Amino acid sequence: MDSFISKLFLAHQECSDCPSPKVIQQFFENLLGVLFPEYTVEKISTKEELASKLAQLEQTFLSILTRNKHLYTGNAESISAQFFQNLERIYDWVHQDIDAMFAGDPAAKSRTEILRSYPGFYAIASYRIANQMHQQGIQLIPRMITELAHSRTGIDIHPGATIGQHFCIDHGTGVVIGETTRIGNHVKIYQGVTLGALSVEKAEANLKRHPTIEDGVVIYAGATILGGNTTIGSNSVIGGNVWLTKSVPENSKVYYQAQMYHADSAVTDLYIFKNEPNETS
């Protein structure tokens, strides 16, 4: 038992500066509550109260950074101030995402419904906040935030991904967006979509391993698009269950069709590719 206690004590000593998941979760949820009143536990009654809560959050974030200097390079005060200066842009972009979800989902009765109940909102808001931290060179904490959203929604977005404005995730369960993915504006994806890498070799960690999705693309449920050299051209539609490892030009339609040969009941897979202007583009 003594050797086991010694082993545990060593682990605790080596992890003495690690940010606790509970601390990061509490900070993130409090921040979400200030940015979006739908997530506020207690109603904020005055502008002064709101300003005070925002100042408290900035102080909390600064405290987290100060205790974990190994997670960034630079000055904690400057990094914290820069993050909070960018909150208005994050807020505006998330509201554009909400507009995209409302416009793209006939079942959505109001933007409040999206804010309170849609996993796509929670995952995208988490990503936008984490991505800002990632851009500022903060390690680990951004991933903890997006993994919190992953555990809650089933949507896995790496904070290093680049995602444009008016982004819509419908339903969302099983969506995976890799670290070097680049997504343009007005893109919509459905559940089960994977934007992944062809290889998971550690030596390729600093290369672009994930696809580029240009403006106005729609990707339907279950589609898998792999590879850093794979580009889906603007205003294209990728059908459900399609598997792509090569680029397609703009205004393309790619969809999957299974063909049954009745003579021996064999089923083959067929991918249909069309390059034509989309009716909705």
Secondary structure by P-SEA (a helix, b strand, c coil): caaaaaaaaaaaaaacccccaaaaaaaaaaaaaaacccccccccccaaaaaaaaaaaaaaaaaaaaaccccccccaaaaaaaaaaaaaaaaaaaaaaaaaaaaaccccccaaaaacccaaaaaaaaaaaaaaaaaacccaaaaaaaaaaaaaccbbbbccbbbbcbbbbccccbbbbcccbbbbcbbbbccccccccccccccccccccbbbbccbbbbccbbbbbccccccccbbbbccccccccccccbbbbbbbbbbcccccbbbbbbbbbbcccccc
